[in-house]
């Protein structure tokens, strides 16, 4: 038996999440943010499924991601968030990539090359984007046929207490009003889609919701988990009260404890900080993680599971992430967000598609 973790990837869940986002954004095109290897899930798996489900437009961060994506979806539109670097026009043209122009320098490079770019306007995030004062110059430089989209990015749409999204939405409407001709607008990520129709414009571009997570892990939105992470049991041992578990003896048993050791760890993306915080599931029964997470191993307390009649053997599979242990729950325990957990998935998994 292969004693390594395995990762199930669900086509059904991915399509269901995409369809839900399409319904929420009814009237707007639903594109997909597929950067960082489709948030760690695998662009070669995600892209063809979404394309067949109706997704015609994809966004990546880097040009090399776009080149790889082009092999998966030959007929799709592919936008590259990080702009048009110097001497990159030929690469973009050869692979039919469309740059997102973040500065006037980007605009000048794109002019006349028929790349059909998106214009990224800064409406208050102050990370990337063209200042609103430069818009007149931008549209003097680019003809109507050279511009596919005007976009901006929401900084805090996941925070229901923030008024910043409404401010950005008003600013973005003003930007579209300044355009000399009708150009589609795009503002909403997953959080923006969930915030309502005022944020949808002509295109939305969700990311985390596609893959089963919520923008705020403390406020799950019910997206289906696209991945299920399982690890095999390597050993079950009885440990007496008052004994340390794992590196540094951070955890000490307070009773006779049945400890199972799993073949996964932080090298696979199970963050070290999850020790003594998170839980795993055996046939739906939750068992706490005890002691520090190691590079290749995790220890769990299975005492209560065995006492209630459960059976545990070497090689048995334990759910680390999936239907019982959600991405959002794991993110809360790790004091992070689901985006980080997915993009940190390692490369040692046996990958299974279904």
Helices and strands as residue ranges (DSSP letters): E 6-9, H 11-24, E 29-33, H 35-39, H 43-52, E 57-60, H 63-72, E 77-80, H 89-94, E 97-101, H 104-110, E 117-120, G 132-134, H 135-141, G 144-146, E 147-151, H 164-178, E 185-186, H 190-195, G 197-199, E 203-206, G 208-211, E 227-239, E 244-245, G 247-249, E 251-252, E 257-262, G 266-268, G 272-274, E 279-282, E 285-288, E 298-301, H 303-307, E 317-321, H 327-334, H 338-343, E 350-353
